[in-house]
Amino acid sequence: MIYIQVNDRKEVEFIHHMPFDETHGLGKTQEELKQFGLFVESIPEAMDQAGKYPILKYDPVSGLYYDYANRALTDSEKIVELEQNLGNVLLESAADKAKIAEMETSQGDLLMEIATLKMGGSL
């Protein structure tokens, strides 16, 4: 059994994996510990989410779960994010250049048609 204590915001503040161990335990009975906390069978694993850190919480209905709060990005996470943004900008730029080239071609065709019409020709 794992002993946990939860604050008013449902956040787990204290975890003890061996509460009844003779050497490393808390030196209290199960009834005494239940006055300040509760027992769970296991603690779920937190998911790794870039830019966030897990906050272990407990709800009597949901059990243990994680909320994720924003944190400052590490240097390597910033680099990855910048590289992704740069890649997106380059893709958008290439698409814009292709569209401009297409429009220039259309403009050239239209100018040729205008010139032909001005010279009395037909299309």
N, CA, C and O atoms as CSV, one atom per row, in Angstrom:
chain,resi,resn,atom,element,x,y,z
A,1,MET,N,N,0.824,-1.193,0.000
A,1,MET,CA,C,0.000,0.000,0.000
A,1,MET,C,C,0.865,1.251,0.000
A,1,MET,O,O,1.937,1.295,0.604
A,2,ILE,N,N,0.378,2.242,-0.680
A,2,ILE,CA,C,1.082,3.517,-0.753
A,2,ILE,C,C,0.237,4.547,-0.007
A,2,ILE,O,O,-0.971,4.651,-0.218
A,3,TYR,N,N,0.885,5.293,0.855
A,3,TYR,CA,C,0.191,6.302,1.656
A,3,TYR,C,C,0.402,7.672,1.005
A,3,TYR,O,O,1.523,8.037,0.651
A,4,ILE,N,N,-0.699,8.427,0.851
A,4,ILE,CA,C,-0.603,9.781,0.296
A,4,ILE,C,C,-1.366,10.767,1.172
A,4,ILE,O,O,-2.304,10.399,1.879
A,5,GLN,N,N,-0.948,12.015,1.110
A,5,GLN,CA,C,-1.681,13.108,1.743
A,5,GLN,C,C,-2.005,14.133,0.654
A,5,GLN,O,O,-1.185,14.422,-0.217
A,6,VAL,N,N,-3.217,14.670,0.730
A,6,VAL,CA,C,-3.738,15.567,-0.300
A,6,VAL,C,C,-4.112,16.900,0.343
A,6,VAL,O,O,-4.672,16.932,1.438
A,7,ASN,N,N,-3.793,18.017,-0.355
A,7,ASN,CA,C,-4.146,19.339,0.174
A,7,ASN,C,C,-5.552,19.754,-0.281
A,7,ASN,O,O,-6.257,18.972,-0.918
A,8,ASP,N,N,-5.949,20.972,0.045
A,8,ASP,CA,C,-7.285,21.477,-0.289
A,8,ASP,C,C,-7.510,21.615,-1.792
A,8,ASP,O,O,-8.654,21.604,-2.247
A,9,ARG,N,N,-6.432,21.746,-2.568
A,9,ARG,CA,C,-6.539,21.877,-4.024
A,9,ARG,C,C,-6.499,20.514,-4.715
A,9,ARG,O,O,-6.351,20.438,-5.935
A,10,LYS,N,N,-6.630,19.454,-3.946
A,10,LYS,CA,C,-6.620,18.061,-4.427
A,10,LYS,C,C,-5.239,17.605,-4.894
A,10,LYS,O,O,-5.115,16.554,-5.523
A,11,GLU,N,N,-4.205,18.385,-4.593
A,11,GLU,CA,C,-2.849,18.027,-5.001
A,11,GLU,C,C,-2.228,17.081,-3.977
A,11,GLU,O,O,-2.347,17.282,-2.768
A,12,VAL,N,N,-1.567,16.053,-4.485
A,12,VAL,CA,C,-0.872,15.113,-3.608
A,12,VAL,C,C,0.399,15.800,-3.121
A,12,VAL,O,O,1.269,16.167,-3.911
A,13,GLU,N,N,0.486,15.964,-1.805
A,13,GLU,CA,C,1.638,16.663,-1.210
A,13,GLU,C,C,2.674,15.719,-0.630
A,13,GLU,O,O,3.838,16.083,-0.467
A,14,PHE,N,N,2.242,14.498,-0.319
A,14,PHE,CA,C,3.132,13.579,0.374
A,14,PHE,C,C,2.848,12.163,-0.106
A,14,PHE,O,O,1.692,11.756,-0.215
A,15,ILE,N,N,3.910,11.414,-0.393
A,15,ILE,CA,C,3.798,10.022,-0.814
A,15,ILE,C,C,4.801,9.206,-0.010
A,15,ILE,O,O,5.962,9.590,0.129
A,16,HIS,N,N,4.338,8.073,0.520
A,16,HIS,CA,C,5.248,7.160,1.211
A,16,HIS,C,C,4.923,5.746,0.744
A,16,HIS,O,O,3.806,5.257,0.915
A,17,HIS,N,N,5.921,5.103,0.152
A,17,HIS,CA,C,5.715,3.774,-0.426
A,17,HIS,C,C,5.801,2.643,0.601
A,17,HIS,O,O,5.356,1.529,0.323
A,18,MET,N,N,6.353,2.903,1.754
A,18,MET,CA,C,6.485,1.865,2.792
A,18,MET,C,C,6.052,2.432,4.142
A,18,MET,O,O,6.878,2.520,5.051
A,19,PRO,N,N,4.811,2.811,4.302
A,19,PRO,CA,C,4.399,3.488,5.532
A,19,PRO,C,C,4.480,2.621,6.793
A,19,PRO,O,O,4.537,3.151,7.903
A,20,PHE,N,N,4.485,1.306,6.633
A,20,PHE,CA,C,4.502,0.422,7.805
A,20,PHE,C,C,5.829,-0.310,7.978
A,20,PHE,O,O,5.942,-1.195,8.826
A,21,ASP,N,N,6.829,0.049,7.186
A,21,ASP,CA,C,8.137,-0.586,7.291
A,21,ASP,C,C,8.737,-0.284,8.662
A,21,ASP,O,O,8.641,0.841,9.153
A,22,GLU,N,N,9.355,-1.293,9.278
A,22,GLU,CA,C,9.911,-1.116,10.627
A,22,GLU,C,C,11.025,-0.076,10.656
A,22,GLU,O,O,11.151,0.668,11.628
A,23,THR,N,N,11.828,-0.018,9.608
A,23,THR,CA,C,12.964,0.904,9.585
A,23,THR,C,C,12.599,2.254,8.972
A,23,THR,O,O,12.923,3.302,9.529
A,24,HIS,N,N,11.921,2.222,7.818
A,24,HIS,CA,C,11.682,3.450,7.060
A,24,HIS,C,C,10.224,3.906,7.096
A,24,HIS,O,O,9.852,4.869,6.425
A,25,GLY,N,N,9.413,3.217,7.873
A,25,GLY,CA,C,7.992,3.548,7.937
A,25,GLY,C,C,7.713,4.806,8.734
A,25,GLY,O,O,8.627,5.474,9.217
A,26,LEU,N,N,6.441,5.113,8.861
A,26,LEU,CA,C,6.028,6.332,9.553
A,26,LEU,C,C,5.778,6.119,11.048
A,26,LEU,O,O,5.551,7.078,11.785
A,27,GLY,N,N,5.819,4.887,11.480
A,27,GLY,CA,C,5.668,4.600,12.910
A,27,GLY,C,C,4.261,4.830,13.424
A,27,GLY,O,O,4.076,5.120,14.606
A,28,LYS,N,N,3.265,4.706,12.557
A,28,LYS,CA,C,1.870,4.896,12.965
A,28,LYS,C,C,1.028,3.748,12.436
A,28,LYS,O,O,1.422,3.040,11.510
A,29,THR,N,N,-0.121,3.581,13.033
A,29,THR,CA,C,-1.040,2.544,12.570
A,29,THR,C,C,-1.807,3.047,11.351
A,29,THR,O,O,-1.791,4.237,11.038
A,30,GLN,N,N,-2.476,2.124,10.674
A,30,GLN,CA,C,-3.265,2.486,9.499
A,30,GLN,C,C,-4.371,3.467,9.892
A,30,GLN,O,O,-4.644,4.412,9.152
A,31,GLU,N,N,-4.995,3.258,11.022
A,31,GLU,CA,C,-6.061,4.152,11.482
A,31,GLU,C,C,-5.523,5.552,11.760
A,31,GLU,O,O,-6.178,6.542,11.436
A,32,GLU,N,N,-4.345,5.640,12.354
A,32,GLU,CA,C,-3.749,6.942,12.628
A,32,GLU,C,C,-3.414,7.683,11.326
A,32,GLU,O,O,-3.635,8.889,11.214
A,33,LEU,N,N,-2.885,6.954,10.358
A,33,LEU,CA,C,-2.523,7.573,9.088
A,33,LEU,C,C,-3.755,8.016,8.304
A,33,LEU,O,O,-3.709,9.030,7.608
A,34,LYS,N,N,-4.855,7.270,8.408
A,34,LYS,CA,C,-6.074,7.628,7.687
A,34,LYS,C,C,-6.676,8.950,8.169
A,34,LYS,O,O,-7.506,9.536,7.473
A,35,GLN,N,N,-6.277,9.418,9.331
A,35,GLN,CA,C,-6.765,10.707,9.831
A,35,GLN,C,C,-6.222,11.866,8.997
A,35,GLN,O,O,-6.844,12.925,8.916
A,36,PHE,N,N,-5.056,11.657,8.376
A,36,PHE,CA,C,-4.394,12.736,7.635
A,36,PHE,C,C,-4.237,12.449,6.142
A,36,PHE,O,O,-3.872,13.341,5.376
A,37,GLY,N,N,-4.506,11.232,5.730
A,37,GLY,CA,C,-4.306,10.870,4.327
A,37,GLY,C,C,-5.095,9.626,3.970
A,37,GLY,O,O,-6.068,9.269,4.634
A,38,LEU,N,N,-4.657,8.978,2.910
A,38,LEU,CA,C,-5.346,7.769,2.460
A,38,LEU,C,C,-4.356,6.835,1.794
A,38,LEU,O,O,-3.204,7.191,1.550
A,39,PHE,N,N,-4.834,5.622,1.504
A,39,PHE,CA,C,-3.992,4.600,0.907
A,39,PHE,C,C,-4.458,4.310,-0.520
A,39,PHE,O,O,-5.656,4.260,-0.799
A,40,VAL,N,N,-3.494,4.122,-1.409
A,40,VAL,CA,C,-3.778,3.755,-2.796
A,40,VAL,C,C,-2.915,2.552,-3.153
A,40,VAL,O,O,-1.899,2.284,-2.512
A,41,GLU,N,N,-3.340,1.834,-4.185
A,41,GLU,CA,C,-2.599,0.645,-4.611
A,41,GLU,C,C,-1.395,1.007,-5.473
A,41,GLU,O,O,-0.338,0.384,-5.370
A,42,SER,N,N,-1.564,2.025,-6.329
A,42,SER,CA,C,-0.475,2.408,-7.225
A,42,SER,C,C,-0.625,3.871,-7.611
A,42,SER,O,O,-1.664,4.492,-7.385
A,43,ILE,N,N,0.434,4.402,-8.198
A,43,ILE,CA,C,0.436,5.789,-8.664
A,43,ILE,C,C,0.644,5.748,-10.176
A,43,ILE,O,O,1.591,5.123,-10.653
A,44,PRO,N,N,-0.231,6.409,-10.930
A,44,PRO,CA,C,-0.092,6.368,-12.396
A,44,PRO,C,C,1.165,7.097,-12.857
A,44,PRO,O,O,1.701,7.959,-12.161
A,45,GLU,N,N,1.621,6.723,-14.062
A,45,GLU,CA,C,2.774,7.388,-14.662
A,45,GLU,C,C,2.314,8.671,-15.342
A,45,GLU,O,O,1.268,8.701,-15.990
A,46,ALA,N,N,3.086,9.704,-15.193
A,46,ALA,CA,C,2.777,10.969,-15.865
A,46,ALA,C,C,3.214,10.887,-17.323
A,46,ALA,O,O,4.205,10.236,-17.654
A,47,MET,N,N,2.463,11.552,-18.180
A,47,MET,CA,C,2.848,11.636,-19.596
A,47,MET,C,C,3.833,12.787,-19.759
A,47,MET,O,O,3.751,13.797,-19.061
A,48,ASP,N,N,4.753,12.619,-20.681
A,48,ASP,CA,C,5.724,13.674,-20.961
A,48,ASP,C,C,5.119,14.620,-21.982
A,48,ASP,O,O,4.844,14.228,-23.117
A,49,GLN,N,N,4.914,15.862,-21.578
A,49,GLN,CA,C,4.348,16.873,-22.467
A,49,GLN,C,C,5.289,18.067,-22.489
A,49,GLN,O,O,5.585,18.661,-21.452
A,50,ALA,N,N,5.754,18.410,-23.682
A,50,ALA,CA,C,6.692,19.537,-23.824
A,50,ALA,C,C,6.067,20.818,-23.286
A,50,ALA,O,O,4.916,21.138,-23.582
A,51,GLY,N,N,6.836,21.533,-22.502
A,51,GLY,CA,C,6.372,22.815,-21.980
A,51,GLY,C,C,5.436,22.712,-20.799
A,51,GLY,O,O,4.869,23.715,-20.367
A,52,LYS,N,N,5.262,21.492,-20.262
A,52,LYS,CA,C,4.345,21.315,-19.134
A,52,LYS,C,C,4.978,20.401,-18.091
A,52,LYS,O,O,5.852,19.592,-18.403
A,53,TYR,N,N,4.527,20.542,-16.861
A,53,TYR,CA,C,4.965,19.620,-15.815
A,53,TYR,C,C,3.721,19.024,-15.148
A,53,TYR,O,O,2.690,19.687,-15.030
A,54,PRO,N,N,3.833,17.760,-14.714
A,54,PRO,CA,C,2.666,17.081,-14.142
A,54,PRO,C,C,2.442,17.461,-12.676
A,54,PRO,O,O,3.390,17.658,-11.916
A,55,ILE,N,N,1.179,17.556,-12.306
A,55,ILE,CA,C,0.796,17.762,-10.908
A,55,ILE,C,C,-0.122,16.607,-10.549
A,55,ILE,O,O,-1.225,16.494,-11.085
A,56,LEU,N,N,0.331,15.751,-9.645
A,56,LEU,CA,C,-0.462,14.600,-9.229
A,56,LEU,C,C,-1.589,15.070,-8.324
A,56,LEU,O,O,-1.364,15.797,-7.357
A,57,LYS,N,N,-2.817,14.643,-8.653
A,57,LYS,CA,C,-3.989,15.040,-7.884
A,57,LYS,C,C,-4.809,13.810,-7.527
A,57,LYS,O,O,-4.659,12.740,-8.117
A,58,TYR,N,N,-5.688,13.999,-6.538
A,58,TYR,CA,C,-6.571,12.911,-6.119
A,58,TYR,C,C,-7.984,13.443,-5.949
A,58,TYR,O,O,-8.210,14.498,-5.357
A,59,ASP,N,N,-8.922,12.683,-6.485
A,59,ASP,CA,C,-10.340,12.978,-6.338
A,59,ASP,C,C,-11.014,11.669,-5.920
A,59,ASP,O,O,-10.730,10.627,-6.511
A,60,PRO,N,N,-11.897,11.694,-4.920
A,60,PRO,CA,C,-12.525,10.454,-4.472
A,60,PRO,C,C,-13.259,9.704,-5.590
A,60,PRO,O,O,-13.350,8.477,-5.561
A,61,VAL,N,N,-13.777,10.439,-6.564
A,61,VAL,CA,C,-14.503,9.795,-7.663
A,61,VAL,C,C,-13.536,9.319,-8.751
A,61,VAL,O,O,-13.633,8.182,-9.213
A,62,SER,N,N,-12.604,10.190,-9.163
A,62,SER,CA,C,-11.683,9.884,-10.267
A,62,SER,C,C,-10.451,9.112,-9.829
A,62,SER,O,O,-9.807,8.459,-10.650
A,63,GLY,N,N,-10.120,9.177,-8.569
A,63,GLY,CA,C,-8.879,8.576,-8.088
A,63,GLY,C,C,-7.705,9.489,-8.382
A,63,GLY,O,O,-7.850,10.710,-8.436
A,64,LEU,N,N,-6.534,8.881,-8.571
A,64,LEU,CA,C,-5.328,9.655,-8.871
A,64,LEU,C,C,-5.285,10.020,-10.354
A,64,LEU,O,O,-5.620,9.202,-11.212
A,65,TYR,N,N,-4.877,11.232,-10.643
A,65,TYR,CA,C,-4.759,11.696,-12.024
A,65,TYR,C,C,-3.765,12.849,-12.055
A,65,TYR,O,O,-3.361,13.367,-11.014
A,66,TYR,N,N,-3.381,13.237,-13.251
A,66,TYR,CA,C,-2.442,14.346,-13.409
A,66,TYR,C,C,-3.107,15.524,-14.095
A,66,TYR,O,O,-3.866,15.356,-15.050
A,67,ASP,N,N,-2.818,16.708,-13.605
A,67,ASP,CA,C,-3.085,17.955,-14.311
A,67,ASP,C,C,-1.725,18.408,-14.820
A,67,ASP,O,O,-0.698,18.090,-14.220
A,68,TYR,N,N,-1.713,19.138,-15.903
A,68,TYR,CA,C,-0.447,19.587,-16.466
A,68,TYR,C,C,-0.423,21.105,-16.511
A,68,TYR,O,O,-1.333,21.737,-17.048
A,69,ALA,N,N,0.620,21.680,-15.945
A,69,ALA,CA,C,0.755,23.136,-15.885
A,69,ALA,C,C,1.911,23.569,-16.791
A,69,ALA,O,O,2.860,22.815,-17.010
A,70,ASN,N,N,1.816,24.769,-17.301
A,70,ASN,CA,C,2.860,25.302,-18.175
A,70,ASN,C,C,4.150,25.519,-17.399
A,70,ASN,O,O,4.141,25.877,-16.221
A,71,ARG,N,N,5.240,25.298,-18.082
A,71,ARG,CA,C,6.565,25.581,-17.524
A,71,ARG,C,C,7.412,26.192,-18.620
A,71,ARG,O,O,7.066,26.122,-19.799
A,72,ALA,N,N,8.499,26.778,-18.236
A,72,ALA,CA,C,9.418,27.354,-19.215
A,72,ALA,C,C,10.050,26.221,-20.026
A,72,ALA,O,O,10.383,25.169,-19.480
A,73,LEU,N,N,10.210,26.443,-21.324
A,73,LEU,CA,C,10.844,25.436,-22.177
A,73,LEU,C,C,12.335,25.376,-21.891
A,73,LEU,O,O,12.960,26.385,-21.564
A,74,THR,N,N,12.896,24.180,-22.020
A,74,THR,CA,C,14.346,24.037,-21.905
A,74,THR,C,C,14.977,24.562,-23.187
A,74,THR,O,O,14.285,24.781,-24.181
A,75,ASP,N,N,16.280,24.762,-23.163
A,75,ASP,CA,C,16.967,25.249,-24.364
A,75,ASP,C,C,16.766,24.294,-25.539
A,75,ASP,O,O,16.520,24.735,-26.662
A,76,SER,N,N,16.870,22.994,-25.286
A,76,SER,CA,C,16.706,22.035,-26.388
A,76,SER,C,C,15.268,22.044,-26.907
A,76,SER,O,O,15.057,21.889,-28.110
A,77,GLU,N,N,14.273,22.221,-26.032
A,77,GLU,CA,C,12.881,22.311,-26.482
A,77,GLU,C,C,12.659,23.583,-27.304
A,77,GLU,O,O,11.906,23.579,-28.278
A,78,LYS,N,N,13.325,24.671,-26.900
A,78,LYS,CA,C,13.226,25.920,-27.664
A,78,LYS,C,C,13.813,25.741,-29.060
A,78,LYS,O,O,13.254,26.228,-30.042
A,79,ILE,N,N,14.930,25.048,-29.140
A,79,ILE,CA,C,15.576,24.814,-30.435
A,79,ILE,C,C,14.660,23.992,-31.336
A,79,ILE,O,O,14.481,24.323,-32.508
A,80,VAL,N,N,14.084,22.929,-30.799
A,80,VAL,CA,C,13.168,22.086,-31.581
A,80,VAL,C,C,11.979,22.912,-32.069
A,80,VAL,O,O,11.587,22.814,-33.232
A,81,GLU,N,N,11.408,23.723,-31.182
A,81,GLU,CA,C,10.260,24.551,-31.555
A,81,GLU,C,C,10.641,25.562,-32.644
A,81,GLU,O,O,9.886,25.771,-33.593
A,82,LEU,N,N,11.814,26.184,-32.500
A,82,LEU,CA,C,12.274,27.138,-33.508
A,82,LEU,C,C,12.518,26.459,-34.852
A,82,LEU,O,O,12.191,27.015,-35.901
A,83,GLU,N,N,13.095,25.253,-34.821
A,83,GLU,CA,C,13.328,24.514,-36.066
A,83,GLU,C,C,12.013,24.172,-36.754
A,83,GLU,O,O,11.898,24.276,-37.975
A,84,GLN,N,N,11.016,23.761,-35.961
A,84,GLN,CA,C,9.708,23.453,-36.536
A,84,GLN,C,C,9.068,24.700,-37.134
A,84,GLN,O,O,8.509,24.654,-38.230
A,85,ASN,N,N,9.151,25.809,-36.414
A,85,ASN,CA,C,8.596,27.067,-36.925
A,85,ASN,C,C,9.297,27.502,-38.204
A,85,ASN,O,O,8.653,27.949,-39.153
A,86,LEU,N,N,10.620,27.368,-38.222
A,86,LEU,CA,C,11.383,27.734,-39.410
A,86,LEU,C,C,10.982,26.846,-40.589
A,86,LEU,O,O,10.820,27.340,-41.705
A,87,GLY,N,N,10.822,25.554,-40.356
A,87,GLY,CA,C,10.390,24.637,-41.404
A,87,GLY,C,C,9.032,25.029,-41.956
A,87,GLY,O,O,8.815,24.995,-43.168
A,88,ASN,N,N,8.118,25.400,-41.073
A,88,ASN,CA,C,6.787,25.837,-41.519
A,88,ASN,C,C,6.866,27.117,-42.345
A,88,ASN,O,O,6.178,27.253,-43.357
A,89,VAL,N,N,7.703,28.050,-41.913
A,89,VAL,CA,C,7.859,29.311,-42.651
A,89,VAL,C,C,8.439,29.033,-44.034
A,89,VAL,O,O,7.999,29.624,-45.021
A,90,LEU,N,N,9.420,28.141,-44.113
A,90,LEU,CA,C,10.028,27.813,-45.406
A,90,LEU,C,C,9.017,27.155,-46.335
A,90,LEU,O,O,8.988,27.452,-47.530
A,91,LEU,N,N,8.186,26.261,-45.796
A,91,LEU,CA,C,7.150,25.624,-46.614
A,91,LEU,C,C,6.142,26.651,-47.115
A,91,LEU,O,O,5.751,26.629,-48.282
A,92,GLU,N,N,5.726,27.545,-46.235
A,92,GLU,CA,C,4.787,28.593,-46.638
A,92,GLU,C,C,5.417,29.505,-47.689
A,92,GLU,O,O,4.750,29.919,-48.637
A,93,SER,N,N,6.690,29.813,-47.520
A,93,SER,CA,C,7.388,30.670,-48.467
A,93,SER,C,C,7.462,29.996,-49.836
A,93,SER,O,O,7.241,30.647,-50.857
A,94,ALA,N,N,7.768,28.714,-49.865
A,94,ALA,CA,C,7.842,27.983,-51.134
A,94,ALA,C,C,6.474,27.962,-51.810
A,94,ALA,O,O,6.377,28.126,-53.026
A,95,ALA,N,N,5.428,27.761,-51.031
A,95,ALA,CA,C,4.076,27.754,-51.592
A,95,ALA,C,C,3.728,29.138,-52.142
A,95,ALA,O,O,3.119,29.254,-53.206
A,96,ASP,N,N,4.119,30.185,-51.411
A,96,ASP,CA,C,3.860,31.556,-51.873
A,96,ASP,C,C,4.613,31.842,-53.169
A,96,ASP,O,O,4.072,32.470,-54.078
A,97,LYS,N,N,5.866,31.379,-53.254
A,97,LYS,CA,C,6.661,31.599,-54.463
A,97,LYS,C,C,6.035,30.881,-55.651
A,97,LYS,O,O,6.014,31.422,-56.757
A,98,ALA,N,N,5.531,29.680,-55.442
A,98,ALA,CA,C,4.881,28.935,-56.525
A,98,ALA,C,C,3.626,29.673,-56.986
A,98,ALA,O,O,3.357,29.752,-58.185
A,99,LYS,N,N,2.870,30.205,-56.056
A,99,LYS,CA,C,1.655,30.946,-56.401
A,99,LYS,C,C,2.010,32.224,-57.171
A,99,LYS,O,O,1.337,32.575,-58.140
A,100,ILE,N,N,3.059,32.911,-56.739
A,100,ILE,CA,C,3.501,34.125,-57.435
A,100,ILE,C,C,3.924,33.790,-58.862
A,100,ILE,O,O,3.573,34.509,-59.797
A,101,ALA,N,N,4.674,32.706,-59.033
A,101,ALA,CA,C,5.106,32.304,-60.375
A,101,ALA,C,C,3.894,31.995,-61.246
A,101,ALA,O,O,3.865,32.361,-62.421
A,102,GLU,N,N,2.901,31.330,-60.683
A,102,GLU,CA,C,1.670,31.017,-61.418
A,102,GLU,C,C,0.949,32.303,-61.830
A,102,GLU,O,O,0.466,32.417,-62.957
A,103,MET,N,N,0.881,33.265,-60.911
A,103,MET,CA,C,0.212,34.536,-61.207
A,103,MET,C,C,0.983,35.333,-62.263
A,103,MET,O,O,0.378,35.992,-63.109
A,104,GLU,N,N,2.320,35.273,-62.213
A,104,GLU,CA,C,3.129,35.964,-63.214
A,104,GLU,C,C,2.899,35.375,-64.602
A,104,GLU,O,O,2.840,36.101,-65.594
A,105,THR,N,N,2.770,34.048,-64.658
A,105,THR,CA,C,2.488,33.395,-65.934
A,105,THR,C,C,1.129,33.829,-66.461
A,105,THR,O,O,0.983,34.150,-67.641
A,106,SER,N,N,0.138,33.837,-65.581
A,106,SER,CA,C,-1.207,34.275,-65.980
A,106,SER,C,C,-1.192,35.723,-66.446
A,106,SER,O,O,-1.846,36.077,-67.427
A,107,GLN,N,N,-0.445,36.551,-65.740
A,107,GLN,CA,C,-0.343,37.966,-66.104
A,107,GLN,C,C,0.308,38.108,-67.481
A,107,GLN,O,O,-0.136,38.913,-68.299
A,108,GLY,N,N,1.339,37.342,-67.732
A,108,GLY,CA,C,2.010,37.378,-69.038
A,108,GLY,C,C,1.065,36.964,-70.153
A,108,GLY,O,O,1.040,37.576,-71.221
A,109,ASP,N,N,0.279,35.909,-69.894
A,109,ASP,CA,C,-0.693,35.461,-70.904
A,109,ASP,C,C,-1.727,36.547,-71.189
A,109,ASP,O,O,-2.081,36.795,-72.342
A,110,LEU,N,N,-2.204,37.188,-70.127
A,110,LEU,CA,C,-3.198,38.248,-70.301
A,110,LEU,C,C,-2.615,39.437,-71.077
A,110,LEU,O,O,-3.291,40.005,-71.935
A,111,LEU,N,N,-1.375,39.813,-70.782
A,111,LEU,CA,C,-0.733,40.912,-71.503
A,111,LEU,C,C,-0.573,40.578,-72.987
A,111,LEU,O,O,-0.726,41.448,-73.844
A,112,MET,N,N,-0.269,39.323,-73.280
A,112,MET,CA,C,-0.146,38.906,-74.681
A,112,MET,C,C,-1.502,39.000,-75.385
A,112,MET,O,O,-1.585,39.435,-76.534
A,113,GLU,N,N,-2.552,38.590,-74.690
A,113,GLU,CA,C,-3.888,38.667,-75.275
A,113,GLU,C,C,-4.289,40.125,-75.523
A,113,GLU,O,O,-4.873,40.450,-76.556
A,114,ILE,N,N,-3.970,40.992,-74.569
A,114,ILE,CA,C,-4.284,42.434,-74.732
A,114,ILE,C,C,-3.536,43.002,-75.921
A,114,ILE,O,O,-4.101,43.739,-76.729
A,115,ALA,N,N,-2.275,42.661,-76.024
A,115,ALA,CA,C,-1.454,43.161,-77.138
A,115,ALA,C,C,-2.007,42.653,-78.467
A,115,ALA,O,O,-2.058,43.401,-79.443
A,116,THR,N,N,-2.408,41.419,-78.510
A,116,THR,CA,C,-2.974,40.854,-79.743
A,116,THR,C,C,-4.259,41.578,-80.120
A,116,THR,O,O,-4.473,41.908,-81.286
A,117,LEU,N,N,-5.104,41.822,-79.139
A,117,LEU,CA,C,-6.364,42.522,-79.403
A,117,LEU,C,C,-6.136,43.953,-79.846
A,117,LEU,O,O,-6.856,44.450,-80.712
A,118,LYS,N,N,-5.141,44.635,-79.266
A,118,LYS,CA,C,-4.839,46.021,-79.645
A,118,LYS,C,C,-4.325,46.090,-81.077
A,118,LYS,O,O,-4.517,47.094,-81.763
A,119,MET,N,N,-3.689,45.051,-81.513
A,119,MET,CA,C,-3.133,45.053,-82.861
A,119,MET,C,C,-4.179,44.571,-83.873
A,119,MET,O,O,-3.881,44.391,-85.054
A,120,GLY,N,N,-5.397,44.368,-83.391
A,120,GLY,CA,C,-6.469,43.998,-84.308
A,120,GLY,C,C,-6.579,42.513,-84.536
A,120,GLY,O,O,-7.340,42.072,-85.397
A,121,GLY,N,N,-5.860,41.762,-83.807
A,121,GLY,CA,C,-5.937,40.315,-83.981
A,121,GLY,C,C,-7.109,39.716,-83.210
A,121,GLY,O,O,-7.810,40.403,-82.467
A,122,SER,N,N,-7.289,38.462,-83.406
A,122,SER,CA,C,-8.353,37.780,-82.668
A,122,SER,C,C,-7.738,36.676,-81.825
A,122,SER,O,O,-6.628,36.212,-82.082
A,123,LEU,N,N,-8.469,36.283,-80.843
A,123,LEU,CA,C,-7.962,35.240,-79.951
A,123,LEU,C,C,-8.328,33.871,-80.412
A,123,LEU,O,O,-7.973,32.885,-79.766
